[in-house]
Amino acid sequence: MSNRWSVVVDREQCFSFGMCIETLPRVFVWDEEDKPVIQPFDPDAISLDELKEAVDGCPRAALTLVDEEGRTLWS
């Protein structure tokens, strides 16, 4: 059974500190506006704890962990 987690980036709230990219470079990358975006990743290769760490590490609380239906799991 695969995990279907993702992270939503609130681009208005994000100030581009890059903590998410530092924490999980397999998931987050910079876009052309110097904002983090989610790159395609295998959800079975990233643990829920790793995603929670990235969400918790955002100093602006601009990240939300969601399930496949968009329900908030962690913010």
Secondary structure, DSSP 8 states (H G I E B T S, - for coil): -----EEEE-TTT-----HHHHH-TTTEEE-TTS-EEE----TTTS-HHHHHHHHHH-TT--EEEE-TT--EEE-
